[in-house]
Amino acid sequence: MFFCKHCGREAEEADIFCRKCGTKLAKTKATPDEYTVILNELTGLVEDVTKNIRSELISQVSEIEEGIKKNGWTKQRFYAEVEEIRSRLNDFVHD
């Protein structure tokens, strides 16, 4: 099993270039330590993305609340904003 050193995508034995990023592949087998490093990196990225998305969505909810309370948004605007958040959450959950 081989991995692209640039993007981490798994590569086939016959691959010369990465099918994702196009980087020329070095024919070295991944050691268990490399697997651990890659998995830890991916876990960290997922946690960062999750924190960022959560923070962004909480901010959007706050903007909606402010829009209703202070800016006199219409029900139509309120529901449109809520649907946008629901859509983003559904995309994140179902991807």
N, C-alpha and C positions, 0 to 999 in steps of 0.2 A: 504494500500500500504506500502510495506516494502523496505528498501534499505540496501545493504551490507555496513557496516561501514568502511570496508577496501577499496573497489574499487568503491562503489557508484552505482552498478548495481541494478536495480529493482528486487525484489524477489517476488515469489508467496507465498501466505499464508501457504501452505503446505511445503515449502522449509525449510530444516534444515541447509543446507550448500549452499553457494553462487555458482551458476552455472558457474560463470566466474572465480573466484579466489579460490574457495574452503573453504573460511573462514566460520566458524560456525556463523550462523545468530542469532542475538538477536531479540526477538519478541517485538520490540517497534515500534509504529507508528511514522512516520516522522511528525513533526509539520511544520506549514508554515515557521517558522524560519529556520528549517533544509533544507527545499526546497530552500529557498533563498540562504543559505550558499552553498549548492551543485551547484545551478545554477551559482552563482558568481564564484565559483571555476572553473567550466567548461568553463565559458566565459573567465576567466583569462588564462586558459590553451590553449584555442583556439587562443587567442591573442598572447600568447608567441610563439606558434607553427607557427602562421602566420608570425610573425616577424623573427623567426629563418629561416623559409623556404625562405622568401623573401631575407634575408641577404645572405643566402647560394647561392641562384640562381643568385643574383646580382654578387656575387663573381665569380661564374662559367662563367657568361657572360664576366666579366672582363678578366678572364683567356683566354677565347676564343679570345677576342680582342687582348690581348698580344701575344697569339700564332700566330695569323695571322700577326701582325705588326712586332714582334721582333724575333719570332722563326721560321718563314717561314713555317707554317703549310700548308699542301696541302689542296685543296678544299675538298678532301675526308675526311680528319681529321676534317676540319671545319664543314662539314655537319653532321658528326657522333656526334660531340659534341653538335651541335644545336638540333639534334633529341633527344639526351639524355635529354636535358632540356625540350623540348616539351613534351616528354613522362612523365617526372616527374610532369610537370604542369597539364597535362591531368589526370594523376592518382589522383592528389590532388583535382582537380575540380570535377571529376566524382565519387569520393569515398563518 
